[in-house]
Amino acid sequence: MTKHIYKATVIREDRWWMVRIPEIGGITQARRLSEAESMARSLIAITLDVPADSFDVDVEVEKVGTVKVAERTALLRAARETAARLDREVQTDAESLARDLASEGIPLRDIGDILGISYQRAHQLVAR
């Protein structure tokens, strides 16, 4: 059975992190961001009269002052996913090219030079 996940949105106000749990209409605060989840968990457990380990909490920093943290971190996550996908594609293409060159009798050192990688890395790509 999967646990229910409550979303906690966090914003910075003065010296406090304000932690809102919209689903229960609750708000609490934390001195440090690292305390946000436990404060949200406590508020949810007390408000709903349920054990604190009977649900999960997803904490998202929404904004700090005028900085829209949630929007910008979403963009960063998307960029990282794109970079990882492109990295996998480059790896696949490099392996294919290395094998094709090796099948044409090109020495591993030359394959490394063509691909801009070490002899050892060229060997790894051909051996896969």
C-alpha positions, 0 to 999 in steps of 0.5 A, a space after each residue: 500500500 502506498 502512503 499518501 503524499 502531502 505537499 509542503 510549500 516553503 517560502 522564506 519570510 525574514 528569518 523563518 521558513 514558512 511551511 504551508 500544507 495546502 491540503 490541510 490548510 495548515 501552516 508552520 515555521 522552521 528556522 532551518 530549511 532542513 527542519 521543514 519536513 519534520 515540522 510539516 510532518 508534525 503539523 499533519 500528524 497532529 491536525 489529522 490525528 494520525 501517526 507521523 510515519 503513516 504518510 510522506 511529505 514532499 517539500 518544495 521551496 516556492 520562493 525566497 524574496 523575489 526569487 522564484 525558486 520552484 520555477 527555476 529548480 524545475 528548469 534546472 531539473 529539466 535541463 539536467 534530464 536533457 543533458 543526461 539524455 544527450 549524454 546517453 545518446 553521445 555515448 551510444 553514438 561514440 560506441 557505434 562509431 568506435 566499433 565501425 572504425 575498428 571493423 574497418 581495421 583502424 587501430 585503437 590509438 587512431 580511434 581514440 584520436 578521432 573521437 578525442 578520447 584516450 586509447 584506453 577509453 577507445 578500447 572500452 568502447 570497442 569492447 562493449 
